[in-house]
Amino acid sequence: MIVSYDVDGVLAEKPPLSSKKWGKMNGQERNERKQFLNDWYRNAAPLIQPKEEKFYAISARKAEPSIYNITLKWLETHYPGRVLGLYLLIGSRTVENAAKFKAETIISLNIEKHY
């Protein structure tokens, strides 16, 4: 069975919400939030141990090189050799875009079960 897991809130502890919307932040606040998230992603507590030997990881984290590399390293630390592929959101991070991205990724990979 082909299985995938969401990262934040399923495999990894979800970061706390920001007190301010991204569009209302100034440049310094955005940089601080990005740094906070990068640190969070590096150090997030693992939440579950998937029963499957191999699985895909799908996340609405932004598909920026630094975030991709941090996330991949975190997955390899906590689930060594088990992740078939990591898929991150390209484009703006809205609820609609995240849902569409996840659904399209699940369909394109022929995933039978997504957690």
C-alpha positions in Angstrom: 0.0 0.0 0.0 1.3 3.5 -0.9 1.0 5.8 2.1 1.8 9.4 2.8 2.0 11.5 6.0 1.5 15.2 6.6 4.5 16.7 8.3 3.3 19.4 10.7 0.8 18.1 13.3 1.2 14.5 12.2 4.9 13.5 12.0 6.3 16.6 13.7 5.1 18.9 16.4 3.2 21.8 14.7 4.7 25.3 15.1 2.6 27.8 17.0 0.6 30.3 15.0 2.0 33.8 14.5 0.3 36.5 16.4 0.3 38.6 13.2 -0.7 37.7 9.6 2.2 37.5 7.1 0.7 40.3 5.0 0.6 42.6 8.0 4.2 42.0 9.0 7.0 44.4 8.1 10.3 43.1 6.7 12.0 42.6 10.1 9.0 40.7 11.4 8.9 38.5 8.4 12.6 37.7 8.7 12.2 36.9 12.4 9.2 34.6 11.7 11.2 32.8 9.0 14.1 32.3 11.4 11.7 31.1 14.1 10.1 28.6 11.7 13.5 27.3 10.5 14.6 26.8 14.1 11.3 25.1 14.9 11.5 22.8 11.9 15.0 21.8 12.9 14.0 20.9 16.5 10.4 19.8 16.2 9.5 16.9 18.4 8.4 13.7 16.4 4.8 12.8 17.2 4.3 9.3 15.8 6.2 6.3 14.5 4.6 5.2 11.2 3.9 1.5 11.0 4.8 1.5 7.3 8.4 0.8 6.4 8.4 3.4 3.6 6.1 6.4 3.1 5.9 9.8 1.4 6.0 13.1 3.3 3.7 15.9 2.1 3.7 19.3 3.7 2.3 22.8 3.1 5.7 24.2 4.3 7.0 26.5 1.6 9.2 24.8 -1.1 12.2 27.0 -0.5 15.6 25.4 -0.6 16.4 26.1 3.1 13.1 24.7 4.3 13.3 21.7 2.0 16.8 20.9 3.3 15.9 21.4 7.0 12.8 19.2 6.6 14.6 16.5 4.7 17.3 16.4 7.4 14.7 16.2 10.1 12.9 13.3 8.4 16.2 11.5 7.9 17.1 12.0 11.6 13.8 10.7 12.9 12.8 8.2 10.1 16.1 7.2 8.5 15.8 5.5 5.1 12.0 5.4 5.3 10.9 8.5 3.3 10.3 7.8 -0.4 10.0 11.5 -1.2 9.3 14.9 0.3 6.8 17.3 -1.3 6.5 20.9 -0.2 4.0 23.6 -1.3 5.0 25.8 -4.3 3.2 29.1 -4.5 1.3 31.2 -1.9 0.4 29.5 1.4 -3.3 29.8 1.6 -5.7 27.2 2.9 -7.1 26.7 -0.6 -3.6 26.3 -2.2 -2.4 23.9 0.5 -5.5 21.7 0.1 -5.2 21.7 -3.7 -1.5 21.0 -3.5 -1.9 18.1 -1.1 -4.8 16.6 -3.1 -3.0 16.8 -6.4 0.2 15.3 -4.9 -1.7 12.4 -3.4 -3.4 11.7 -6.7 -0.2 12.0 -8.8 1.7 9.6 -6.5 -1.2 7.1 -6.5 -1.3 7.2 -2.7 -3.9 4.9 -1.2 -3.9 6.3 2.4 -2.8 9.8 3.6 -2.5 10.7 7.3 
